Amino acid sequence: MDEIFKALADPTRRRLLDALFHQDGQSMTALEQRFEMSRFGVAKHLKQLEEAGLVVVRRRGREKLHFLNPVPIRLIHDRWVSKYAEPWAATLSGLKSRLETEMEKVFEIYIRTTPERLWEAITDGETRAKYNFGARVRSDWTVGARLEMVHPAADGGLLGDGEVLEVDPPRRLVHTMRALWGEDVKEEGYSRVTWEIEQVADSCRLTLVHDQLRDDANDQLYGGWPMILSGLKTWLETGQTLTTPGSLMYADE
């Protein structure tokens, strides 16, 4: 976490994060115009943020877009802040952005585990419930198969549904998702979630991309991912579940 605190210590880097907070998925050119410094200077600060895991770079054609990654901040919150300031940290989950007519959110986390074990934790219903607010996932994980998110407290037991689009274990999983826990989110319709697993030394880099979201979509659709991924990391590395108020809110009694 020292790299994260070091990255956040510089006011220019904090301004870059603020810029991505207000509009995610910006190019170097767009970010450069916000600062009275050279392109090299902006690039150097972005590189430090990327190395700290606070920014994720995704290529779109010939252009590189920069996305704010709130997961490291969520990990700091879970370790140091939650018992003192849960309401403050909840705002970190409400990130909104504008990207043409659709919105895309990118999250990245490193977990000390194997790709096979990480894949199982994502696709096994009982394991998923340990870090996904108590919600289980049901599917046979074949292309075209139905996916269901279930919880006993949900109306009819169903929190969401979707369709499996791509399956390449243990590297890549793509599915659609529709939230059903309230009329306000149900009307948003289907969006897409992509899980990408890459082994890096003795760990895995997990990149989660949630896209095909309506511009200004309800932040309930994507705001919980930082806590879910933090819980996934905690479970795989320690065998324990998170005990923050937010993570317990939807857990089984």
Secondary structure, 3 states (H helix, E strand, C coil): CHHHHHHHCCHHHHHHHHHHHHCCCEEHHHHHCCCCCCHHHHHHHHHHHHHCCCEEEEEECCEEEEEECCHHHHHHHHHHHHHHHHHHHHHHHCCCCCCCCEEEEEEEEEECCCHHHHHHHHHCHHHHHCCCCCCEEECCCCCCCEEEEECCCCHHHEEEEEEEEEEECCCEEEEEEEECCCHHHHCCCCEEEEEEEEEECCEEEEEEEEEEEECCCCCCCCCCHHHHHHHHHHHHHHCCCCCCHHHHCCCCC
